[in-house]
Amino acid sequence: MNHRPPHPPLTPGELLHDRRTRRTGVYMDTIGGRVYLRPVGGGIEWTARPEHVTAPPSQPTQARSLS
């Protein structure tokens, strides 16, 4: 019997963090129980297990350029 809570539904375009690879990517789809992510700036998709993806870590605030 599976006692894990169900994974919330994901929305294409949503940012997710793959804890296994420590990469943040754009959610594309879930096929065959694998989550497909693409790098934020574009590039080759990679797959992750649903239990390895989370909301992305908060981004540090960067200093604004004054020029």
PQR file with spaces between the fields and no chain letter, atoms N, CA, C, O and H, PARSE charges and radii, in Angstrom:
ATOM       1  N    MET     1       0.845   -1.178    0.000 -0.4000 1.5000
ATOM       2  CA   MET     1       0.000    0.000    0.000 -0.0000 2.0000
ATOM       3  C    MET     1       0.891    1.243    0.000  0.5500 1.7000
ATOM       4  O    MET     1       1.865    1.308    0.750 -0.5500 1.4000
ATOM       5  N    ASN     2       0.562    2.223   -0.834 -0.4000 1.5000
ATOM       6  CA   ASN     2       1.334    3.459   -0.954 -0.0000 2.0000
ATOM       7  C    ASN     2       0.815    4.482    0.051  0.5500 1.7000
ATOM       8  O    ASN     2      -0.356    4.859    0.002 -0.5500 1.4000
ATOM       9  H    ASN     2      -0.229    2.170   -1.443  0.4000 1.0000
ATOM      10  N    HIS     3       1.688    4.940    0.975 -0.4000 1.5000
ATOM      11  CA   HIS     3       1.268    5.874    2.007 -0.0000 2.0000
ATOM      12  C    HIS     3       1.734    7.292    1.736  0.5500 1.7000
ATOM      13  O    HIS     3       1.529    8.177    2.566 -0.5500 1.4000
ATOM      14  H    HIS     3       2.639    4.633    1.015  0.4000 1.0000
ATOM      15  N    ARG     4       2.372    7.529    0.561 -0.4000 1.5000
ATOM      16  CA   ARG     4       2.803    8.888    0.232 -0.0000 2.0000
ATOM      17  C    ARG     4       1.607    9.733   -0.138  0.5500 1.7000
ATOM      18  O    ARG     4       0.682    9.244   -0.787 -0.5500 1.4000
ATOM      19  H    ARG     4       2.539    6.809   -0.113  0.4000 1.0000
ATOM      20  N    PRO     5       1.608   11.022    0.272 -0.5600 1.5000
ATOM      21  CA   PRO     5       0.506   11.884   -0.161  0.2800 2.0000
ATOM      22  C    PRO     5       0.591   12.106   -1.669  0.5500 1.7000
ATOM      23  O    PRO     5       1.687   12.077   -2.230 -0.5500 1.4000
ATOM      24  N    PRO     6      -0.540   12.325   -2.333 -0.5600 1.5000
ATOM      25  CA   PRO     6      -0.497   12.534   -3.778  0.2800 2.0000
ATOM      26  C    PRO     6       0.251   13.820   -4.105  0.5500 1.7000
ATOM      27  O    PRO     6       0.181   14.801   -3.364 -0.5500 1.4000
ATOM      28  N    HIS     7       0.971   13.800   -5.233 -0.4000 1.5000
ATOM      29  CA   HIS     7       1.717   14.973   -5.683 -0.0000 2.0000
ATOM      30  C    HIS     7       0.713   15.986   -6.223  0.5500 1.7000
ATOM      31  O    HIS     7      -0.187   15.611   -6.975 -0.5500 1.4000
ATOM      32  H    HIS     7       1.028   13.003   -5.834  0.4000 1.0000
ATOM      33  N    PRO     8       0.845   17.272   -5.854 -0.5600 1.5000
ATOM      34  CA   PRO     8      -0.113   18.246   -6.395  0.2800 2.0000
ATOM      35  C    PRO     8       0.019   18.330   -7.918  0.5500 1.7000
ATOM      36  O    PRO     8       1.091   18.076   -8.466 -0.5500 1.4000
ATOM      37  N    PRO     9      -1.067   18.686   -8.593 -0.5600 1.5000
ATOM      38  CA   PRO     9      -0.991   18.778  -10.056  0.2800 2.0000
ATOM      39  C    PRO     9       0.031   19.841  -10.476  0.5500 1.7000
ATOM      40  O    PRO     9       0.151   20.888   -9.840 -0.5500 1.4000
ATOM      41  N    LEU    10       0.753   19.557  -11.542 -0.4000 1.5000
ATOM      42  CA   LEU    10       1.765   20.487  -12.043 -0.0000 2.0000
ATOM      43  C    LEU    10       1.218   21.193  -13.278  0.5500 1.7000
ATOM      44  O    LEU    10       0.406   20.637  -14.018 -0.5500 1.4000
ATOM      45  H    LEU    10       0.656   18.707  -12.059  0.4000 1.0000
ATOM      46  N    THR    11       1.670   22.417  -13.489 -0.4000 1.5000
ATOM      47  CA   THR    11       1.222   23.227  -14.614 -0.0000 2.0000
ATOM      48  C    THR    11       2.385   23.452  -15.574  0.5500 1.7000
ATOM      49  O    THR    11       3.449   23.896  -15.144 -0.5500 1.4000
ATOM      50  H    THR    11       2.330   22.869  -12.888  0.4000 1.0000
ATOM      51  N    PRO    12       2.213   23.159  -16.865 -0.5600 1.5000
ATOM      52  CA   PRO    12       3.286   23.443  -17.817  0.2800 2.0000
ATOM      53  C    PRO    12       3.734   24.902  -17.711  0.5500 1.7000
ATOM      54  O    PRO    12       2.913   25.815  -17.625 -0.5500 1.4000
ATOM      55  N    GLY    13       5.049   25.097  -17.719 -0.4000 1.5000
ATOM      56  CA   GLY    13       5.616   26.428  -17.565 -0.0000 2.0000
ATOM      57  C    GLY    13       6.019   26.748  -16.142  0.5500 1.7000
ATOM      58  O    GLY    13       6.725   27.728  -15.903 -0.5500 1.4000
ATOM      59  H    GLY    13       5.716   24.355  -17.789  0.4000 1.0000
ATOM      60  N    GLU    14       5.580   25.935  -15.193 -0.4000 1.5000
ATOM      61  CA   GLU    14       5.899   26.136  -13.770 -0.0000 2.0000
ATOM      62  C    GLU    14       7.374   25.823  -13.511  0.5500 1.7000
ATOM      63  O    GLU    14       7.916   24.865  -14.062 -0.5500 1.4000
ATOM      64  H    GLU    14       5.006   25.140  -15.387  0.4000 1.0000
ATOM      65  N    LEU    15       8.012   26.627  -12.677 -0.4000 1.5000
ATOM      66  CA   LEU    15       9.404   26.360  -12.303 -0.0000 2.0000
ATOM      67  C    LEU    15       9.445   25.314  -11.199  0.5500 1.7000
ATOM      68  O    LEU    15       8.703   25.403  -10.221 -0.5500 1.4000
ATOM      69  H    LEU    15       7.572   27.405  -12.229  0.4000 1.0000
ATOM      70  N    LEU    16      10.315   24.326  -11.360 -0.4000 1.5000
ATOM      71  CA   LEU    16      10.497   23.288  -10.360 -0.0000 2.0000
ATOM      72  C    LEU    16      11.982   23.058  -10.129  0.5500 1.7000
ATOM      73  O    LEU    16      12.811   23.319  -11.001 -0.5500 1.4000
ATOM      74  H    LEU    16      10.918   24.254  -12.155  0.4000 1.0000
ATOM      75  N    HIS    17      12.297   22.572   -8.956 -0.4000 1.5000
ATOM      76  CA   HIS    17      13.684   22.276   -8.599 -0.0000 2.0000
ATOM      77  C    HIS    17      13.844   20.767   -8.482  0.5500 1.7000
ATOM      78  O    HIS    17      13.083   20.103   -7.778 -0.5500 1.4000
ATOM      79  H    HIS    17      11.624   22.360   -8.248  0.4000 1.0000
ATOM      80  N    ASP    18      14.847   20.231   -9.181 -0.4000 1.5000
ATOM      81  CA   ASP    18      15.167   18.808   -9.113 -0.0000 2.0000
ATOM      82  C    ASP    18      16.229   18.651   -8.020  0.5500 1.7000
ATOM      83  O    ASP    18      17.386   19.025   -8.211 -0.5500 1.4000
ATOM      84  H    ASP    18      15.465   20.770   -9.753  0.4000 1.0000
ATOM      85  N    ARG    19      15.827   18.101   -6.886 -0.4000 1.5000
ATOM      86  CA   ARG    19      16.752   17.971   -5.751 -0.0000 2.0000
ATOM      87  C    ARG    19      17.906   17.026   -6.054  0.5500 1.7000
ATOM      88  O    ARG    19      18.995   17.187   -5.503 -0.5500 1.4000
ATOM      89  H    ARG    19      14.887   17.797   -6.731  0.4000 1.0000
ATOM      90  N    ARG    20      17.685   16.046   -6.917 -0.4000 1.5000
ATOM      91  CA   ARG    20      18.741   15.081   -7.231 -0.0000 2.0000
ATOM      92  C    ARG    20      19.872   15.738   -8.014  0.5500 1.7000
ATOM      93  O    ARG    20      21.044   15.516   -7.709 -0.5500 1.4000
ATOM      94  H    ARG    20      16.801   15.915   -7.364  0.4000 1.0000
ATOM      95  N    THR    21      19.533   16.545   -9.023 -0.4000 1.5000
ATOM      96  CA   THR    21      20.562   17.185   -9.849 -0.0000 2.0000
ATOM      97  C    THR    21      20.891   18.606   -9.385  0.5500 1.7000
ATOM      98  O    THR    21      21.846   19.221   -9.861 -0.5500 1.4000
ATOM      99  H    THR    21      18.581   16.725   -9.271  0.4000 1.0000
ATOM     100  N    ARG    22      20.090   19.113   -8.455 -0.4000 1.5000
ATOM     101  CA   ARG    22      20.242   20.487   -7.947 -0.0000 2.0000
ATOM     102  C    ARG    22      20.064   21.529   -9.043  0.5500 1.7000
ATOM     103  O    ARG    22      20.702   22.582   -9.029 -0.5500 1.4000
ATOM     104  H    ARG    22      19.315   18.613   -8.069  0.4000 1.0000
ATOM     105  N    ARG    23      19.182   21.215   -9.998 -0.4000 1.5000
ATOM     106  CA   ARG    23      18.888   22.139  -11.098 -0.0000 2.0000
ATOM     107  C    ARG    23      17.439   22.589  -11.017  0.5500 1.7000
ATOM     108  O    ARG    23      16.564   21.840  -10.580 -0.5500 1.4000
ATOM     109  H    ARG    23      18.664   20.360  -10.010  0.4000 1.0000
ATOM     110  N    THR    24      17.198   23.821  -11.443 -0.4000 1.5000
ATOM     111  CA   THR    24      15.845   24.346  -11.545 -0.0000 2.0000
ATOM     112  C    THR    24      15.489   24.393  -13.014  0.5500 1.7000
ATOM     113  O    THR    24      16.291   24.821  -13.845 -0.5500 1.4000
ATOM     114  H    THR    24      17.908   24.429  -11.798  0.4000 1.0000
ATOM     115  N    GLY    25      14.282   23.952  -13.331 -0.4000 1.5000
ATOM     116  CA   GLY    25      13.856   23.922  -14.721 -0.0000 2.0000
ATOM     117  C    GLY    25      12.386   24.225  -14.867  0.5500 1.7000
ATOM     118  O    GLY    25      11.654   24.349  -13.885 -0.5500 1.4000
ATOM     119  H    GLY    25      13.631   23.605  -12.657  0.4000 1.0000
ATOM     120  N    VAL    26      11.969   24.341  -16.105 -0.4000 1.5000
ATOM     121  CA   VAL    26      10.579   24.616  -16.457 -0.0000 2.0000
ATOM     122  C    VAL    26       9.882   23.280  -16.673  0.5500 1.7000
ATOM     123  O    VAL    26      10.356   22.440  -17.438 -0.5500 1.4000
ATOM     124  H    VAL    26      12.564   24.241  -16.903  0.4000 1.0000
ATOM     125  N    TYR    27       8.757   23.090  -15.997 -0.4000 1.5000
ATOM     126  CA   TYR    27       7.988   21.857  -16.138 -0.0000 2.0000
ATOM     127  C    TYR    27       7.357   21.815  -17.523  0.5500 1.7000
ATOM     128  O    TYR    27       6.702   22.765  -17.951 -0.5500 1.4000
ATOM     129  H    TYR    27       8.372   23.772  -15.375  0.4000 1.0000
ATOM     130  N    MET    28       7.567   20.695  -18.218 -0.4000 1.5000
ATOM     131  CA   MET    28       7.006   20.510  -19.552 -0.0000 2.0000
ATOM     132  C    MET    28       5.829   19.532  -19.541  0.5500 1.7000
ATOM     133  O    MET    28       4.773   19.818  -20.104 -0.5500 1.4000
ATOM     134  H    MET    28       8.100   19.923  -17.870  0.4000 1.0000
ATOM     135  N    ASP    29       6.022   18.359  -18.887 -0.4000 1.5000
ATOM     136  CA   ASP    29       4.995   17.315  -18.921 -0.0000 2.0000
ATOM     137  C    ASP    29       5.391   16.194  -17.970  0.5500 1.7000
ATOM     138  O    ASP    29       6.525   16.140  -17.494 -0.5500 1.4000
ATOM     139  H    ASP    29       6.880   18.126  -18.429  0.4000 1.0000
ATOM     140  N    THR    30       4.451   15.305  -17.700 -0.4000 1.5000
ATOM     141  CA   THR    30       4.731   14.065  -16.980 -0.0000 2.0000
ATOM     142  C    THR    30       4.312   12.925  -17.893  0.5500 1.7000
ATOM     143  O    THR    30       3.156   12.840  -18.307 -0.5500 1.4000
ATOM     144  H    THR    30       3.530   15.348  -18.087  0.4000 1.0000
ATOM     145  N    ILE    31       5.259   12.054  -18.204 -0.4000 1.5000
ATOM     146  CA   ILE    31       4.997   10.922  -19.085 -0.0000 2.0000
ATOM     147  C    ILE    31       5.601    9.684  -18.440  0.5500 1.7000
ATOM     148  O    ILE    31       6.770    9.681  -18.055 -0.5500 1.4000
ATOM     149  H    ILE    31       6.199   12.124  -17.868  0.4000 1.0000
ATOM     150  N    GLY    32       4.803    8.644  -18.327 -0.4000 1.5000
ATOM     151  CA   GLY    32       5.291    7.389  -17.768 -0.0000 2.0000
ATOM     152  C    GLY    32       5.801    7.521  -16.345  0.5500 1.7000
ATOM     153  O    GLY    32       6.717    6.804  -15.943 -0.5500 1.4000
ATOM     154  H    GLY    32       3.854    8.647  -18.640  0.4000 1.0000
ATOM     155  N    GLY    33       5.216    8.430  -15.583 -0.4000 1.5000
ATOM     156  CA   GLY    33       5.617    8.606  -14.199 -0.0000 2.0000
ATOM     157  C    GLY    33       6.888    9.424  -14.019  0.5500 1.7000
ATOM     158  O    GLY    33       7.387    9.539  -12.899 -0.5500 1.4000
ATOM     159  H    GLY    33       4.471    9.012  -15.910  0.4000 1.0000
ATOM     160  N    ARG    34       7.421    9.995  -15.092 -0.4000 1.5000
ATOM     161  CA   ARG    34       8.626   10.827  -15.013 -0.0000 2.0000
ATOM     162  C    ARG    34       8.246   12.269  -15.336  0.5500 1.7000
ATOM     163  O    ARG    34       7.430   12.525  -16.221 -0.5500 1.4000
ATOM     164  H    ARG    34       7.016    9.901  -16.001  0.4000 1.0000
ATOM     165  N    VAL    35       8.849   13.203  -14.605 -0.4000 1.5000
ATOM     166  CA   VAL    35       8.623   14.630  -14.816 -0.0000 2.0000
ATOM     167  C    VAL    35       9.666   15.121  -15.812  0.5500 1.7000
ATOM     168  O    VAL    35      10.858   14.871  -15.635 -0.5500 1.4000
ATOM     169  H    VAL    35       9.512   12.995  -13.886  0.4000 1.0000
ATOM     170  N    TYR    36       9.229   15.814  -16.851 -0.4000 1.5000
ATOM     171  CA   TYR    36      10.134   16.361  -17.863 -0.0000 2.0000
ATOM     172  C    TYR    36      10.344   17.845  -17.597  0.5500 1.7000
ATOM     173  O    TYR    36       9.393   18.626  -17.539 -0.5500 1.4000
ATOM     174  H    TYR    36       8.260   16.017  -16.994  0.4000 1.0000
ATOM     175  N    LEU    37      11.616   18.217  -17.437 -0.4000 1.5000
ATOM     176  CA   LEU    37      12.000   19.597  -17.159 -0.0000 2.0000
ATOM     177  C    LEU    37      12.946   20.081  -18.250  0.5500 1.7000
ATOM     178  O    LEU    37      13.695   19.298  -18.834 -0.5500 1.4000
ATOM     179  H    LEU    37      12.388   17.583  -17.484  0.4000 1.0000
ATOM     180  N    ARG    38      12.900   21.386  -18.516 -0.4000 1.5000
ATOM     181  CA   ARG    38      13.796   22.001  -19.498 -0.0000 2.0000
ATOM     182  C    ARG    38      14.509   23.158  -18.803  0.5500 1.7000
ATOM     183  O    ARG    38      13.898   23.852  -17.989 -0.5500 1.4000
ATOM     184  H    ARG    38      12.291   22.022  -18.042  0.4000 1.0000
ATOM     185  N    PRO    39      15.786   23.379  -19.107 -0.5600 1.5000
ATOM     186  CA   PRO    39      16.480   24.508  -18.493  0.2800 2.0000
ATOM     187  C    PRO    39      15.734   25.819  -18.745  0.5500 1.7000
ATOM     188  O    PRO    39      15.094   25.983  -19.784 -0.5500 1.4000
ATOM     189  N    VAL    40      15.815   26.742  -17.802 -0.4000 1.5000
ATOM     190  CA   VAL    40      15.079   28.001  -17.881 -0.0000 2.0000
ATOM     191  C    VAL    40      15.390   28.764  -19.166  0.5500 1.7000
ATOM     192  O    VAL    40      14.472   29.314  -19.773 -0.5500 1.4000
ATOM     193  H    VAL    40      16.334   26.609  -16.958  0.4000 1.0000
ATOM     194  N    GLY    41      16.627   28.817  -19.595 -0.4000 1.5000
ATOM     195  CA   GLY    41      16.983   29.549  -20.808 -0.0000 2.0000
ATOM     196  C    GLY    41      16.825   28.739  -22.074  0.5500 1.7000
ATOM     197  O    GLY    41      17.214   29.200  -23.147 -0.5500 1.4000
ATOM     198  H    GLY    41      17.373   28.370  -19.102  0.4000 1.0000
ATOM     199  N    GLY    42      16.266   27.548  -21.984 -0.4000 1.5000
ATOM     200  CA   GLY    42      16.147   26.645  -23.120 -0.0000 2.0000
ATOM     201  C    GLY    42      17.248   25.601  -23.078  0.5500 1.7000
ATOM     202  O    GLY    42      18.222   25.746  -22.340 -0.5500 1.4000
ATOM     203  H    GLY    42      15.949   27.174  -21.112  0.4000 1.0000
ATOM     204  N    GLY    43      17.096   24.574  -23.854 -0.4000 1.5000
ATOM     205  CA   GLY    43      18.095   23.516  -23.874 -0.0000 2.0000
ATOM     206  C    GLY    43      17.447   22.149  -23.846  0.5500 1.7000
ATOM     207  O    GLY    43      16.249   22.002  -24.087 -0.5500 1.4000
ATOM     208  H    GLY    43      16.305   24.457  -24.453  0.4000 1.0000
ATOM     209  N    ILE    44      18.252   21.165  -23.550 -0.4000 1.5000
ATOM     210  CA   ILE    44      17.810   19.771  -23.586 -0.0000 2.0000
ATOM     211  C    ILE    44      17.051   19.413  -22.308  0.5500 1.7000
ATOM     212  O    ILE    44      17.505   19.674  -21.194 -0.5500 1.4000
ATOM     213  H    ILE    44      19.226   21.284  -23.354  0.4000 1.0000
ATOM     214  N    GLU    45      15.876   18.805  -22.508 -0.4000 1.5000
ATOM     215  CA   GLU    45      15.075   18.356  -21.372 -0.0000 2.0000
ATOM     216  C    GLU    45      15.792   17.258  -20.612  0.5500 1.7000
ATOM     217  O    GLU    45      16.631   16.539  -21.155 -0.5500 1.4000
ATOM     218  H    GLU    45      15.506   18.593  -23.413  0.4000 1.0000
ATOM     219  N    TRP    46      15.434   17.147  -19.329 -0.4000 1.5000
ATOM     220  CA   TRP    46      15.871   16.005  -18.533 -0.0000 2.0000
ATOM     221  C    TRP    46      14.664   15.510  -17.751  0.5500 1.7000
ATOM     222  O    TRP    46      13.673   16.224  -17.598 -0.5500 1.4000
ATOM     223  H    TRP    46      14.752   17.731  -18.888  0.4000 1.0000
ATOM     224  N    THR    47      14.756   14.299  -17.267 -0.4000 1.5000
ATOM     225  CA   THR    47      13.651   13.721  -16.508 -0.0000 2.0000
ATOM     226  C    THR    47      14.027   13.629  -15.044  0.5500 1.7000
ATOM     227  O    THR    47      15.198   13.532  -14.678 -0.5500 1.4000
ATOM     228  H    THR    47      15.561   13.719  -17.391  0.4000 1.0000
ATOM     229  N    ALA    48      12.997   13.661  -14.225 -0.4000 1.5000
ATOM     230  CA   ALA    48      13.168   13.533  -12.778 -0.0000 2.0000
ATOM     231  C    ALA    48      12.014   12.704  -12.235  0.5500 1.7000
ATOM     232  O    ALA    48      10.932   12.655  -12.819 -0.5500 1.4000
ATOM     233  H    ALA    48      12.046   13.739  -14.522  0.4000 1.0000
ATOM     234  N    ARG    49      12.264   12.068  -11.127 -0.4000 1.5000
ATOM     235  CA   ARG    49      11.194   11.348  -10.445 -0.0000 2.0000
ATOM     236  C    ARG    49      10.337   12.379   -9.702  0.5500 1.7000
ATOM     237  O    ARG    49      10.877   13.344   -9.162 -0.5500 1.4000
ATOM     238  H    ARG    49      13.144   12.109  -10.653  0.4000 1.0000
ATOM     239  N    PRO    50       9.028   12.196   -9.665 -0.5600 1.5000
ATOM     240  CA   PRO    50       8.157   13.179   -9.015  0.2800 2.0000
ATOM     241  C    PRO    50       8.540   13.478   -7.570  0.5500 1.7000
ATOM     242  O    PRO    50       8.371   14.607   -7.108 -0.5500 1.4000
ATOM     243  N    GLU    51       9.053   12.484   -6.853 -0.4000 1.5000
ATOM     244  CA   GLU    51       9.415   12.725   -5.448 -0.0000 2.0000
ATOM     245  C    GLU    51      10.691   13.555   -5.313  0.5500 1.7000
ATOM     246  O    GLU    51      11.027   13.989   -4.211 -0.5500 1.4000
ATOM     247  H    GLU    51       9.190   11.568   -7.228  0.4000 1.0000
ATOM     248  N    HIS    52      11.405   13.782   -6.417 -0.4000 1.5000
ATOM     249  CA   HIS    52      12.626   14.587   -6.379 -0.0000 2.0000
ATOM     250  C    HIS    52      12.383   16.050   -6.736  0.5500 1.7000
ATOM     251  O    HIS    52      13.283   16.874   -6.571 -0.5500 1.4000
ATOM     252  H    HIS    52      11.131   13.429   -7.312  0.4000 1.0000
ATOM     253  N    VAL    53      11.181   16.397   -7.224 -0.4000 1.5000
ATOM     254  CA   VAL    53      10.926   17.786   -7.607 -0.0000 2.0000
ATOM     255  C    VAL    53      10.176   18.533   -6.511  0.5500 1.7000
ATOM     256  O    VAL    53       9.271   18.002   -5.868 -0.5500 1.4000
ATOM     257  H    VAL    53      10.449   15.728   -7.358  0.4000 1.0000
ATOM     258  N    THR    54      10.586   19.786   -6.325 -0.4000 1.5000
ATOM     259  CA   THR    54       9.973   20.661   -5.331 -0.0000 2.0000
ATOM     260  C    THR    54       9.855   22.052   -5.935  0.5500 1.7000
ATOM     261  O    THR    54      10.293   22.299   -7.059 -0.5500 1.4000
ATOM     262  H    THR    54      11.321   20.218   -6.848  0.4000 1.0000
ATOM     263  N    ALA    55       9.261   22.946   -5.177 -0.4000 1.5000
ATOM     264  CA   ALA    55       9.254   24.354   -5.580 -0.0000 2.0000
ATOM     265  C    ALA    55      10.705   24.825   -5.608  0.5500 1.7000
ATOM     266  O    ALA    55      11.524   24.342   -4.826 -0.5500 1.4000
ATOM     267  H    ALA    55       8.906   22.746   -4.264  0.4000 1.0000
ATOM     268  N    PRO    56      11.033   25.760   -6.498 -0.5600 1.5000
ATOM     269  CA   PRO    56      12.423   26.214   -6.564  0.2800 2.0000
ATOM     270  C    PRO    56      12.826   26.939   -5.286  0.5500 1.7000
ATOM     271  O    PRO    56      11.987   27.558   -4.632 -0.5500 1.4000
ATOM     272  N    PRO    57      14.108   26.866   -4.928 -0.5600 1.5000
ATOM     273  CA   PRO    57      14.555   27.602   -3.751  0.2800 2.0000
ATOM     274  C    PRO    57      14.418   29.092   -4.024  0.5500 1.7000
ATOM     275  O    PRO    57      14.469   29.523   -5.176 -0.5500 1.4000
ATOM     276  N    SER    58      14.247   29.870   -2.981 -0.4000 1.5000
ATOM     277  CA   SER    58      14.114   31.315   -3.182 -0.0000 2.0000
ATOM     278  C    SER    58      15.430   31.861   -3.716  0.5500 1.7000
ATOM     279  O    SER    58      16.517   31.448   -3.312 -0.5500 1.4000
ATOM     280  H    SER    58      14.206   29.520   -2.045  0.4000 1.0000
ATOM     281  N    GLN    59      15.290   32.798   -4.635 -0.4000 1.5000
ATOM     282  CA   GLN    59      16.453   33.401   -5.283 -0.0000 2.0000
ATOM     283  C    GLN    59      16.991   34.518   -4.389  0.5500 1.7000
ATOM     284  O    GLN    59      16.206   35.290   -3.838 -0.5500 1.4000
ATOM     285  H    GLN    59      14.407   33.133   -4.963  0.4000 1.0000
ATOM     286  N    PRO    60      18.308   34.619   -4.236 -0.5600 1.5000
ATOM     287  CA   PRO    60      18.855   35.718   -3.452  0.2800 2.0000
ATOM     288  C    PRO    60      18.590   37.045   -4.152  0.5500 1.7000
ATOM     289  O    PRO    60      18.612   37.126   -5.380 -0.5500 1.4000
ATOM     290  N    THR    61      18.346   38.059   -3.377 -0.4000 1.5000
ATOM     291  CA   THR    61      18.117   39.389   -3.933 -0.0000 2.0000
ATOM     292  C    THR    61      19.425   39.943   -4.465  0.5500 1.7000
ATOM     293  O    THR    61      20.437   39.953   -3.764 -0.5500 1.4000
ATOM     294  H    THR    61      18.328   37.993   -2.380  0.4000 1.0000
ATOM     295  N    GLN    62      19.398   40.399   -5.691 -0.4000 1.5000
ATOM     296  CA   GLN    62      20.605   40.954   -6.283 -0.0000 2.0000
ATOM     297  C    GLN    62      20.560   42.471   -6.168  0.5500 1.7000
ATOM     298  O    GLN    62      19.491   43.080   -6.206 -0.5500 1.4000
ATOM     299  H    GLN    62      18.576   40.391   -6.260  0.4000 1.0000
ATOM     300  N    ALA    63      21.740   43.072   -6.026 -0.4000 1.5000
ATOM     301  CA   ALA    63      21.840   44.526   -5.948 -0.0000 2.0000
ATOM     302  C    ALA    63      21.468   45.101   -7.313  0.5500 1.7000
ATOM     303  O    ALA    63      21.859   44.564   -8.349 -0.5500 1.4000
ATOM     304  H    ALA    63      22.609   42.577   -5.995  0.4000 1.0000
ATOM     305  N    ARG    64      20.727   46.174   -7.303 -0.4000 1.5000
ATOM     306  CA   ARG    64      20.338   46.830   -8.544 -0.0000 2.0000
ATOM     307  C    ARG    64      21.481   47.646   -9.092  0.5500 1.7000
ATOM     308  O    ARG    64      22.217   48.289   -8.343 -0.5500 1.4000
ATOM     309  H    ARG    64      20.410   46.610   -6.461  0.4000 1.0000
ATOM     310  N    SER    65      21.627   47.618  -10.394 -0.4000 1.5000
ATOM     311  CA   SER    65      22.663   48.436  -11.039 -0.0000 2.0000
ATOM     312  C    SER    65      22.189   49.888  -11.086  0.5500 1.7000
ATOM     313  O    SER    65      21.035   50.159  -11.419 -0.5500 1.4000
ATOM     314  H    SER    65      21.029   47.096  -11.002  0.4000 1.0000
ATOM     315  N    LEU    66      23.064   50.797  -10.760 -0.4000 1.5000
ATOM     316  CA   LEU    66      22.718   52.208  -10.765 -0.0000 2.0000
ATOM     317  C    LEU    66      23.081   52.872  -12.088  0.5500 1.7000
ATOM     318  O    LEU    66      22.802   54.060  -12.253 -0.5500 1.4000
ATOM     319  H    LEU    66      24.002   50.577  -10.490  0.4000 1.0000
ATOM     320  N    SER    67      23.683   52.173  -13.028 -0.4000 1.5000
ATOM     321  CA   SER    67      24.074   52.813  -14.287 -0.0000 2.0000
ATOM     322  C    SER    67      22.987   52.717  -15.322  0.5500 1.7000
ATOM     323  O    SER    67      23.154   53.206  -16.440 -0.5500 1.4000
ATOM     324  H    SER    67      23.910   51.209  -12.894  0.4000 1.0000
